[in-house]
Amino acid sequence: MNPETILQKDLNQLAPVYLAYGDNYLIKEFSQQFIATFVNQEMKDFGCDLITENNEDFIYKIINSSQVMPFMSDKRIVVVHTTNLFRKKMEQTDSLIKLLDDFPKTTVLLFVSFKKPDKRLKLSKKVASIGKTLEFKELKYKKLDDWIKTKVRAEDLTIGFQAIKLLESTFNNNLQRLDAELEKIITFVGPGKNREITKQDVAQIISKDQLLKKNAIFDFVDAIGKKKNSHALNLLNQIMTDGGSPKQILGMIARQIRLMIQTKSLYRKNLTIKQIARKLSQHPYPIEKCLKQSKNFSMQGLEQGLEELHNTDINLVSKSNPELEMELLVLKLSQLE
């Protein structure tokens, strides 16, 4: 079921119980929209309860709140944020199932589960039998593009293709980070200006540490692969000046090399870039860049590169000059096949 269709319903058309799970950002967002749509905001304190597992007597509070009569509304809304309720049997779960057996017609109960429900549990089966289960899948490809465009359009702005790709290559589909960065970019550009957000706008604003992780490291590995030692050493110095520790940089290089190994291996099996991205849970843009980079190295060379990283990691602990160790690593990596 499309969650958007639920938000378009009348209050009296809602199912008695909903269970939302999947991408944590999306289910939180849906929870907020659900409350905003179906609860009279002036009577919010009387017409809606938000219950979390941090509440004392968690399940008892769900039962009690569900049985309270609505005030100046046809139905009362109870929203429950949970991590464990649909993963394992908790105390008083049987009491909650008993409530659902004869659930009040004057209440709508929304469970928001931050872990995938175990469908074998009696509670999961009961909710599915009397209500609706909603799965919010991670946004990818065109759906992720459209999500970014919608966020921007709400502020009377548009966003260019290259700007979207830079955001996605930097943050993948981490909606929480994307939302935070979009808010900064929109504030910088100025909402309501009816203009397009460009790649240059995005590059000026997005977090330096993320640019470090996703963009500088691409250039760094490129320089190594093309045997441009002087340029690679300059980039290394820039990354370390910008706050990257040797350990952090090793981790980023290792991640990049592993991604190149995986991409190269799957490409040899005749998978397309989109298929590889889907299999590795990545956006196609960084996968395409990885594939280009991997052509500078043999598979054996990439695997040897991981060994060199491991040796440097040991040397960073046992030796006293981390800058020298990192420079030696650049020279060793540039000699890979």
C-alpha positions as CSV (number, residue, x, y, z in Angstrom):
1,M,0.0,0.0,0.0
2,N,1.3,3.5,-0.9
3,P,1.5,5.5,2.3
4,E,0.6,8.7,0.4
5,T,-2.9,7.3,-0.2
6,I,-3.4,6.9,3.5
7,L,-2.6,10.6,4.1
8,Q,-5.3,11.4,1.6
9,K,-8.0,9.5,3.4
10,D,-10.7,10.9,5.7
11,L,-10.2,10.2,9.4
12,N,-13.1,7.8,9.4
13,Q,-11.7,5.8,6.5
14,L,-8.5,4.8,8.3
15,A,-7.8,1.2,9.4
16,P,-7.8,0.7,13.2
17,V,-4.1,-0.2,13.3
18,Y,-1.0,0.5,11.1
19,L,2.5,-0.9,11.4
20,A,5.2,1.2,9.6
21,Y,8.8,-0.1,9.2
22,G,11.7,0.3,6.9
23,D,13.9,3.4,6.3
24,N,14.1,5.1,9.7
25,Y,14.0,8.6,8.2
26,L,10.9,7.9,6.1
27,I,8.9,6.2,8.9
28,K,9.7,9.1,11.2
29,E,8.6,11.5,8.5
30,F,5.4,9.5,7.9
31,S,4.7,9.5,11.6
32,Q,4.9,13.3,11.7
33,Q,2.7,13.7,8.6
34,F,0.2,11.3,10.0
35,I,-0.2,13.4,13.2
36,A,-0.3,16.6,11.2
37,T,-3.0,15.3,8.9
38,F,-5.3,13.6,11.3
39,V,-4.9,15.5,14.6
40,N,-6.5,18.9,15.3
41,Q,-3.3,20.8,16.2
42,E,-5.2,23.1,18.6
43,M,-6.4,20.0,20.5
44,K,-3.2,18.0,20.0
45,D,-2.6,17.4,23.7
46,F,-6.0,15.9,24.1
47,G,-6.4,14.1,20.7
48,C,-3.0,12.4,20.3
49,D,-0.4,10.4,22.3
50,L,3.1,9.7,21.2
51,I,4.5,6.7,23.2
52,T,8.1,5.4,23.1
53,E,9.8,2.4,24.6
54,N,11.5,4.9,27.0
55,N,8.2,5.4,28.7
56,E,7.7,3.6,32.0
57,D,5.1,0.8,31.7
58,F,5.4,1.0,27.9
59,I,2.8,-1.6,26.9
60,Y,0.4,-0.6,29.7
61,K,0.5,3.0,28.4
62,I,-0.4,1.8,24.9
63,I,-3.4,-0.1,26.2
64,N,-4.5,2.7,28.4
65,S,-4.1,5.5,25.8
66,S,-6.0,3.4,23.2
67,Q,-9.0,3.1,25.5
68,V,-9.3,6.8,26.2
69,M,-12.3,8.4,24.4
70,P,-11.5,11.1,21.9
71,F,-12.1,14.8,22.7
72,M,-13.8,16.9,20.1
73,S,-13.0,14.5,17.4
74,D,-14.4,11.3,15.9
75,K,-11.2,9.3,16.7
76,R,-8.2,9.5,18.9
77,I,-4.6,9.0,17.4
78,V,-2.0,6.9,19.3
79,V,1.5,6.7,17.8
80,V,4.0,4.2,19.2
81,H,7.7,4.4,18.4
82,T,9.4,1.0,19.0
83,T,12.5,-1.0,18.4
84,N,11.8,-4.3,20.1
85,L,8.1,-4.7,20.3
86,F,7.9,-6.6,17.0
87,R,11.3,-8.3,17.4
88,K,10.7,-10.3,20.6
89,K,8.0,-11.1,23.0
90,M,7.9,-8.5,25.8
91,E,6.1,-8.5,29.2
92,Q,2.3,-7.8,28.8
93,T,2.4,-8.5,25.0
94,D,-0.5,-10.9,25.5
95,S,-2.5,-8.0,27.1
96,L,-1.8,-5.9,24.0
97,I,-3.0,-8.7,21.7
98,K,-6.1,-9.0,23.8
99,L,-6.7,-5.3,23.3
100,L,-6.4,-5.7,19.5
101,D,-8.9,-8.6,19.6
102,D,-11.5,-6.1,20.6
103,F,-10.0,-2.8,19.5
104,P,-11.9,0.5,20.2
105,K,-13.6,1.9,17.1
106,T,-12.7,5.4,18.4
107,T,-8.9,5.0,18.2
108,V,-6.4,4.7,15.4
109,L,-3.1,3.1,16.4
110,L,0.1,3.6,14.4
111,F,3.1,1.5,15.3
112,V,6.4,2.8,14.0
113,S,9.0,0.0,14.2
114,F,12.7,1.0,13.8
115,K,13.6,-2.7,13.2
116,K,12.0,-5.0,10.6
117,P,9.2,-6.9,12.3
118,D,9.4,-10.6,12.9
119,K,6.3,-11.7,11.0
120,R,6.2,-15.0,13.0
121,L,5.3,-13.2,16.3
122,K,1.7,-13.4,17.4
123,L,1.6,-9.6,17.7
124,S,2.8,-9.1,14.1
125,K,0.2,-11.6,12.9
126,K,-2.6,-9.9,14.9
127,V,-1.7,-6.4,13.5
128,A,-1.6,-7.8,9.9
129,S,-5.0,-9.4,10.4
130,I,-6.9,-6.3,11.6
131,G,-4.8,-3.5,10.1
132,K,-2.3,-2.5,7.5
133,T,1.5,-3.1,7.3
134,L,3.5,-0.4,5.5
135,E,7.1,-1.0,4.3
136,F,9.1,2.1,3.6
137,K,11.9,1.0,1.3
138,E,15.2,2.9,1.0
139,L,15.0,5.5,-1.8
140,K,17.3,4.8,-4.8
141,Y,17.9,6.1,-8.3
142,K,14.9,8.1,-9.7
143,K,13.0,7.9,-6.5
144,L,15.9,9.5,-4.6
145,D,16.3,12.1,-7.3
146,D,12.6,12.9,-7.0
147,W,12.8,13.1,-3.2
148,I,15.5,15.8,-3.5
149,K,13.6,17.7,-6.1
150,T,10.5,17.7,-4.0
151,K,12.4,19.0,-0.9
152,V,13.8,21.8,-3.0
153,R,10.6,22.6,-4.9
154,A,8.8,23.2,-1.5
155,E,11.1,26.2,-1.1
156,D,10.3,27.6,-4.6
157,L,13.7,26.5,-6.0
158,T,14.9,23.9,-8.5
159,I,18.1,21.9,-8.6
160,G,20.3,20.8,-11.4
161,F,21.2,17.3,-12.4
162,Q,24.9,17.7,-11.5
163,A,24.0,19.2,-8.1
164,I,21.8,16.2,-7.4
165,K,24.5,13.7,-8.4
166,L,27.1,15.5,-6.2
167,L,24.7,15.3,-3.2
168,E,24.0,11.6,-3.8
169,S,27.6,10.6,-4.4
170,T,28.6,12.4,-1.2
171,F,25.8,11.1,1.1
172,N,24.4,8.1,-0.9
173,N,20.8,7.7,0.3
174,N,21.2,8.8,3.9
175,L,18.0,10.9,3.9
176,Q,18.8,12.4,7.3
177,R,22.1,13.8,6.2
178,L,20.7,14.8,2.8
179,D,17.9,16.7,4.5
180,A,20.3,18.5,6.8
181,E,22.6,19.5,3.9
182,L,19.7,20.6,1.8
183,E,18.5,22.8,4.6
184,K,21.9,24.5,4.7
185,I,22.1,24.9,0.9
186,I,18.6,26.4,0.7
187,T,19.4,28.8,3.5
188,F,22.6,29.8,1.6
189,V,20.8,30.2,-1.7
190,G,17.8,31.8,-0.2
191,P,14.3,30.2,-0.3
192,G,11.7,31.7,-2.7
193,K,14.3,33.0,-5.1
194,N,12.8,30.8,-7.9
195,R,16.3,29.9,-9.2
196,E,18.2,26.7,-9.8
197,I,20.6,25.3,-7.2
198,T,23.8,24.4,-9.0
199,K,26.7,22.0,-8.4
200,Q,28.8,25.0,-7.4
201,D,26.2,25.9,-4.7
202,V,26.3,22.4,-3.3
203,A,30.1,22.2,-3.3
204,Q,30.3,25.5,-1.3
205,I,28.1,24.3,1.4
206,I,28.2,20.5,2.0
207,S,30.2,19.4,5.0
208,K,33.9,19.4,4.6
209,D,34.3,16.0,6.2
210,Q,31.9,14.4,3.7
211,L,33.7,16.1,0.8
212,L,36.9,14.7,2.2
213,K,35.4,11.2,2.4
214,K,33.8,11.1,-1.0
215,N,35.5,13.6,-3.4
216,A,39.1,14.2,-2.3
217,I,39.7,10.5,-1.8
218,F,38.6,9.9,-5.4
219,D,41.1,12.4,-6.7
220,F,43.8,10.9,-4.4
221,V,43.3,7.4,-5.6
222,D,43.1,8.7,-9.2
223,A,46.5,10.4,-8.8
224,I,48.0,7.1,-7.4
225,G,46.6,5.0,-10.2
226,K,47.9,7.4,-12.9
227,K,51.4,7.4,-11.2
228,K,51.2,11.1,-10.5
229,N,53.1,10.9,-7.2
230,S,53.7,14.6,-6.8
231,H,50.0,15.3,-7.2
232,A,49.0,12.4,-4.9
233,L,51.4,13.7,-2.2
234,N,50.0,17.2,-2.5
235,L,46.4,15.8,-2.1
236,L,47.5,13.7,0.9
237,N,48.9,16.9,2.5
238,Q,45.7,18.8,1.8
239,I,43.5,16.0,3.3
240,M,45.6,15.9,6.4
241,T,45.6,19.7,6.7
242,D,41.8,19.6,6.5
243,G,41.7,17.4,9.5
244,G,42.0,13.9,8.2
245,S,43.9,11.7,10.5
246,P,46.2,9.0,9.1
247,K,43.9,6.2,10.4
248,Q,40.9,7.9,8.9
249,I,42.6,8.3,5.5
250,L,43.7,4.6,5.6
251,G,40.1,3.6,6.2
252,M,38.9,5.7,3.3
253,I,41.5,4.3,0.9
254,A,40.7,0.7,2.1
255,R,37.0,1.3,1.4
256,Q,37.7,2.7,-2.0
257,I,40.0,-0.2,-3.0
258,R,37.5,-2.8,-1.7
259,L,34.8,-1.1,-3.8
260,M,37.0,-1.2,-6.8
261,I,37.7,-4.9,-6.3
262,Q,33.9,-5.6,-6.0
263,T,33.1,-3.4,-9.0
264,K,35.8,-4.9,-11.2
265,S,34.8,-8.5,-10.2
266,L,31.1,-7.9,-10.9
267,Y,31.8,-6.0,-14.2
268,R,33.8,-9.1,-15.4
269,K,30.6,-11.1,-14.9
270,N,28.9,-8.8,-17.4
271,L,26.8,-6.9,-14.9
272,T,25.9,-3.3,-15.9
273,I,26.8,-0.3,-13.7
274,K,23.1,-0.1,-12.4
275,Q,23.1,-3.8,-11.6
276,I,26.4,-3.5,-9.7
277,A,25.2,-0.5,-7.8
278,R,22.0,-2.3,-6.8
279,K,24.0,-5.4,-5.7
280,L,26.4,-3.3,-3.6
281,S,23.7,-0.9,-2.3
282,Q,25.4,2.1,-3.8
283,H,24.4,4.9,-6.1
284,P,25.5,4.3,-9.8
285,Y,27.5,7.5,-9.9
286,P,30.4,6.4,-7.5
287,I,30.2,2.9,-9.0
288,E,30.9,4.4,-12.5
289,K,33.9,6.3,-11.1
290,C,35.2,3.2,-9.3
291,L,35.0,1.2,-12.5
292,K,37.1,3.9,-14.3
293,Q,39.6,3.9,-11.5
294,S,39.9,0.2,-11.3
295,K,41.2,0.1,-14.9
296,N,44.4,1.6,-13.5
297,F,45.0,-1.5,-11.5
298,S,45.0,-5.3,-11.9
299,M,43.0,-7.3,-9.5
300,Q,46.3,-8.6,-8.0
301,G,47.5,-5.0,-7.6
302,L,44.3,-4.0,-5.7
303,E,44.7,-6.9,-3.4
304,Q,48.3,-6.1,-2.8
305,G,47.2,-2.5,-2.1
306,L,45.1,-3.8,0.8
307,E,48.2,-5.6,2.2
308,E,50.2,-2.4,2.0
309,L,47.4,-0.5,3.9
310,H,47.5,-3.2,6.6
311,N,51.3,-2.9,6.9
312,T,51.1,0.9,7.2
313,D,48.4,0.6,9.8
314,I,50.8,-1.5,11.9
315,N,53.6,1.0,11.3
316,L,51.5,3.9,12.5
317,V,51.3,2.2,15.9
318,S,54.9,1.1,16.1
319,K,56.7,4.1,14.5
320,S,56.8,7.7,15.5
321,N,56.5,9.6,12.2
322,P,52.9,9.1,10.7
323,E,53.4,11.7,8.0
324,L,56.5,9.8,6.7
325,E,54.6,6.5,6.8
326,M,51.7,7.9,4.8
327,E,54.1,9.4,2.2
328,L,55.8,6.0,1.9
329,L,52.4,4.4,1.4
330,V,51.7,6.7,-1.5
331,L,54.9,5.6,-3.2
332,K,54.2,1.9,-2.6
333,L,50.6,2.2,-3.9
334,S,51.8,4.0,-7.1
335,Q,54.0,1.0,-7.8
336,L,51.1,-1.4,-7.9
337,E,50.4,-3.1,-11.2
